[in-house]
């Protein structure tokens, strides 16, 4: 008979949610400052979209998979790839790879992301009030952006911009709250867990 050793593996991977939330939030605020007409489109927004909004969220999603968090995996990797596709939609026509997308195709793109986000929103009903606000405002943002592209209304675009700034700020708050609450071992910034 052989000796059997029991190996216990303890999960000690850091929480990737703050990284994903901050990457989403900061990039969303910057793009929507442009949508609101406060700043112009620039390489700063595209670089944030590619590297922080895109790659950092994909990394956060992969770490969520290691933590067996299907919601976090799905949300962060999806929105990370959203940012990468959005940057591609801006740059590919500029590089002459293909024509710019039509307004009709942008409406379809944004509606699909809005519907996807609405589906994820229902998952937040079991998570926290803060995530409900982030995903709820994101649903509204996608539908407003689709309406802007569908109607060509600059006013709707500016409203979407301000709403997007709110959405991004809520994500930043939620990410920072997760970090500070963990560091201090108590609720420093409430996120309203569902009871």
Helices and strands as residue ranges (DSSP letters): H 17-35, H 43-47, I 48-56, H 57-66, H 70-94, H 103-124, H 129-151, H 154-184
